[in-house]
Amino acid sequence: MSERVLITGGAGFIGSHLADELLAAGYRVRVLDNLDPQVHGADAERPAYLADEVELQRGDVRDAEAVRRALAGCDGVFHFAAAVGVGQSMYEIAHYTGVNNLGTAVLLEALAKAPVGRLIVASSMSVYGEGRYLGPTDEVHDAVRRRREDLQAGRFEPGEAEAVLRPVPTPETKHPDLGSVYALSKYDQERLGLMIGEAYDIPTSAMRFFNVYGTRQALSNPYTGVLAIFASRLLNDNPPLVFEDGRQRRDFVSVRDVARACRAAYERPATAGEVFNVGSGQSYGIGQIAAAVATAVGKPQIEAEVTGRYRVGDIRHCFADIDKARRLLDYSPQVGLEQGLAELADWLATQRAEDRVETAREELAARGLTL
């Protein structure tokens, strides 16, 4: 009989794609998800995209009894349940800490009583803060932080006053620098998972996702991935909002590649105790991406609105060094950006989106979280 695996948060964007990947490989898949209205809409029904073969149990990861029921008979766990969003985490502090930190603790307490054979924890590139930089003589700078006075003056590149720094791919060896409540909670999730996994002999790995994009993103959630936010604006004939000057660089990776990486990690228990970057290994400017999304959805005439403002908790540059995943997981991204955007555009043509970006921007501004 094939293995049964549990995906917490598995009715969401990344979790549902992982479910498809696992089903295709012969696994039986159970999902525990609270169908959060911010992600799934006010009706909060089972998503149409969730495969029929998936057993969905509706429940909250903070509910010990719901977690116990979901774990019954499972051989392994993918822990993806989380509140997601850097900006929102800076004012919904208790919510993010409750879902991400406490939810993980509840799950791990259940696993301590009834261990499984494998645990994969979803983490985030946000734990790095700024990515790795090199200085004028190629010296490594791994503790870069931008100064408030520079940001208020529109000087967004770090190191301008002292020396020229250039961003380079960020490896897993870079020390975390936790600049938001969300980043802190994701680091807590991965460290708790690795700690309890080692203590109870549950082979555990953590996956640091970079900017994941693809079909099934929550288009009406203004705190989801930036490509989905841009798409939501464009579908409503509004310009994408780009903070700072649009030259900040990120790594965009297809959700289908992320699902493959997670299955690869699950099937290699020898990687227990390791953390992995999951990205494309490429970097793109945010302004460049906004223009690419506009072209993909057939609205190249709508130019991005570059705000020149900084959001507290944001970083300038961070993109992935994926050499470790290549070596240990045999991970190789299969979906290039052009193909991925074409797939996204085809799906977007069938979707409607409520544009809540202005509301989110006003919320941040009212709380002093934009400069």
Secondary structure, DSSP 4 states (H G I P E B T S, - for coil): -PPEEEEETTTSHHHHHHHHHHHHTT-EEEEEE---HHHH-TT-PPPTTS-TTSEEEE--TT-HHHHHHHHTT-SEEEE------HHHHTT-HHHHIIIIIIHHHHHHHHHHHS--SEEEEEEEGGGGSS--EE-TTS-EE------HHHHHTT--STTTTT---EE-PBPTTSPP---SHHHHHHHHHHHHHHHHHHHTT--EEEEEE-EEE-TT--TT-TTS-HHHHHHHHHHTT-PPEE-TTS--EE-EEEHHHHHHHHHHHHT-GGGTT-EEEES-S--EEHHHHHHHHHHHTT-TTS--EE----BTT--SEE-B--HHHHHHH-------HHHHHHHHHHHHTT------HHHHHHHHHHTT-B-
